Amino acid sequence: MEKAYAIDTQVFNWIRNFGFDLSAFQPAKFFISPVQAAELQASKDVERNAELHNLVQVWVDEIQPAESFVFGAKGLGFGRWRWSDGKTFQAILTAMNATKPKANNVEDALIGEHALKNGLVLLTGDRNLAETMKTLGAQVCFVEHPSKGKAGEKQV
């Protein structure tokens, strides 16, 4: 059976900037939510946005709805959202903020929730997100930053 991954935003930046290769994870299907779509278009550099958009076109099988609607989160204009009770999202956000508070934890929690609720393996290089999601029962594939000489090295 083919694996299915939710790709965290920085993985696309790694493909663009360092030549990170997703083919090491194939055969697989790759998914994102409107959160990643918005984050990938957030740069003021039009050329960069176009390159990242092209990478999404090449690698992503489907942009799936986010699992929760959160006012102020990136991605409100980039697709569909589901209404939820917010419990899973809040548990992820609370755990992330307890470990390492940062401005984009809301978006990271939404990305993690998307992976967890859809049974996807979260492919990320964000250690805080990876560890938080593992403790909440998600499947996670942590990859080291390509500049550390371990590009594409899987750590489950």
N, C-alpha and C positions, 0 to 999 in steps of 0.2 A: 504494500500500500504506500502511495506517495505521501510524503510529509507535507504539512501545510504550515507555513510560517507567517507571522505578523512581523513585518520588518520595521524596526525602529528608525526614526528619521536620520540619525547620524550615519547609519549604514549607507544611505544614498550619498551622503557627503564623502564618505570614505571611498566609494566607487569612483566618484568624480575626482577627488583630490589625490588618492593614493593607488588607484587601480585595484581596489579590493574586488575580489571575484566571487560573485554569488554562485557561479556554476559548481563550486565545491559542495554546495548544499542540494544539488539536483540529483535525481529527479525530485521535484517539489513544486508546490504551488505557493505563490507569494501574494500576500494581502496587505493592504493598508486601510486606514480609516480616514475620514475627512481631516482629522487632526494632523496626521503626517502630510497630507496633501497641502494643507495650509502652511505648515512649518517649512515645507520645501519651496514655497513661493514667497517667503517672508523677506528675502533679501532685496535690497534696493538695486542690486546688480541684475539688470534685465537678462544679460547673457547667461549668468549663473542660473537664474530661474529657468531659462529655456533648456539649459543642459540638464538640470535636475528633472524637469518635466519629461524630457526625452528618456531619461533613465527609468522613470515611472512607467512610461509607455512600453519600454522594452521588457521590464522585469515583473511588473505587477499584473496578476491575473484578474484582480477585481478590487475596487474600492468599496469596502463594506461599510454599512452604517456604524457610527459610534454607538456604544451601548448606553450612554447617559448624555443628557443635555446639560451643559454647564455654562451659565452666562459668563461672558468674559473669556472663555477658552478659545484658543485659535481653532479655526475650522468651521465656525458657524455658517459661513457662506459657501462652504465647499462640498456639501452633500447632505445626506440624510442622517438623522439621529434617532435613537430609540428613547422612549420615555421609560425610566426605571425608577425603582425606589431609592436609588443612590447608595445603597448600603455597601455594595462591593467597591464602587468608586471611592466612597468615604474611607473604607478600611485601608485601601491602597494608599490614598493620599495621606492619611494619618500616620501610617507606618513610614512612608517616605519622609514626611516632614519631621518625624521623631529622629530619624537617622541623619538626614542631610537636608535641611530646609533650603530650597532654592525656588526661584521665580517660576520655572517651567515644570514644577512638580504636578501641577494640575493637568497639563498636557501629557506628561509621562504616565500619570495615573489613568487617564483615559485610554492611552495606548495599551497599558497593561491590562486594563479591564476588557478591552476589545479582544486581546489574545486569549485571556482566561475564559470569557463567556462563549467564545467561538471554538474552543478546543484547539487553538493554534499554538505552535511553538513560538515563543517570543524570541526573535533574533535581535540581540542588542549588545552594545559595548558599554552600556551604562551600568556600572556595578551596583549602584544603589537600587536601580529599577530591577535588575536581575535578581538580586538577593531578596528584595521585598516580594517579588512575584513568586519566587521559589517557596518562601515561607507561607504563602497563601495558596499553595498547591498548583501553581501554573507550571507548564513545561517551559523551560528556558534554555536557550543556547547562547551562552555568553562568549563573545569574541573579543580578543585583545585589540587595542588600537593598532592599525597597520604600521604606524611609525615605530612601534616597539619590536618590529622584525618578526611578528607572529601573525601576519595578515591571514585571515581566514582560519586561524587555529580555533577549533571548536572546543569549548569547555562546557560540559553539561552539568 
